């Protein structure tokens, strides 16, 4: 679900298609860029998943966040906070998918 994200940002993403999902994963800094783009274009974030670098691939960690409300500003803040905290606690070996509407 990344059709609304500009191609120049999409190029920075990591396709997870060969790992069984059509999602795009984002490194920490690129995830923050995607969130800023979604904020500037009034897309509400619904949540996301975390994947860990595993050799030449990625494995779902089963860590995720979910926003059970449609508050636009809160969805942006919760998502940024989750990714910031996860990155601080776990480092660079992770990518994040972002689900939005």
LUMVO-854768 format. One line per 4 residues: number of its first residue (from 1); for each residue x, y, z of C-alpha. Coordinates in Angstrom, 3 decimals. Example, Ala and Ser with C-alpha at 12.3 -4.5 7.8 and 13.67 -1.06 7.14 Angstrom:
1) 12.300:-4.500:7.800  13.670:-1.060:7.140
***
This chain:
1) 0.000:0.000:0.000  2.573:2.547:-1.091  0.957:3.903:-4.236  0.629:7.405:-2.761
5) 4.305:7.702:-1.869  6.398:9.463:-4.531  8.781:7.365:-6.588  11.871:9.173:-5.253
9) 10.953:8.053:-1.738  9.813:4.571:-2.822  13.257:3.952:-4.333  14.696:4.130:-0.818
13) 12.412:1.345:0.396  13.184:-2.355:0.637  10.751:-4.633:-1.166  9.562:-7.480:1.019
17) 7.830:-9.262:-1.843  10.300:-12.157:-1.945  9.627:-12.648:1.765  5.901:-13.141:1.243
21) 4.412:-9.665:1.534  3.823:-6.793:-0.867  4.927:-4.261:1.737  7.925:-1.986:1.540
25) 10.269:-1.844:4.511  12.013:1.347:5.525  15.222:1.901:7.448  14.939:4.123:10.499
29) 15.733:7.404:8.719  13.664:6.523:5.656  10.709:5.542:7.855  10.826:8.987:9.434
33) 10.914:10.526:5.952  7.852:8.480:4.947  6.021:9.567:8.097  6.831:13.218:7.335
37) 5.527:12.772:3.799  2.323:11.141:5.082  1.890:13.944:7.620  2.366:16.644:4.989
41) -0.201:14.923:2.764  -2.764:14.226:5.515  -2.588:10.429:5.559  -3.513:8.772:8.846
45) -1.146:6.002:9.925  -2.861:2.815:11.075  0.256:1.040:12.364  3.157:-1.021:11.126
49) 5.427:-4.028:11.548  9.098:-4.501:12.336  11.460:-6.788:10.396  15.000:-7.784:11.340
53) 17.897:-8.113:8.910  18.705:-11.807:8.674  21.624:-12.595:6.349  20.423:-11.609:2.879
57) 16.819:-11.261:3.946  14.424:-10.018:6.577  12.408:-11.814:9.228  9.225:-10.534:10.829
61) 9.920:-9.846:14.519  6.208:-9.820:15.446  6.830:-6.424:17.025  4.357:-3.858:15.749
65) 2.223:-0.899:16.589  -1.453:-0.335:15.956  -3.442:2.843:16.279  -7.035:2.180:17.216
69) -8.374:5.591:16.370  -8.579:7.911:13.421  -6.906:10.932:15.024  -4.498:12.105:12.314
73) -2.057:13.992:14.560  -2.001:11.248:17.164  -1.325:8.584:14.514  1.741:10.505:13.335
77) 3.073:11.063:16.854  2.491:7.466:18.013  4.238:6.122:14.905  7.256:8.413:15.264
81) 7.549:7.631:18.959  7.343:3.876:18.376  9.997:3.881:15.661  12.278:6.257:17.601
85) 12.046:4.127:20.730  12.510:0.847:18.848  15.574:2.215:17.083  17.075:3.530:20.332
89) 16.543:0.190:22.074  17.510:-2.168:19.219  19.743:-0.383:16.712  20.093:-0.387:12.942
93) 19.326:-4.026:12.069  15.615:-3.367:11.663  13.225:-2.016:9.050  9.658:-0.833:9.453
97) 6.553:-1.153:7.332  3.973:1.611:7.608  0.270:1.070:6.994  -1.752:4.183:6.267
101) -4.965:5.434:4.714
***
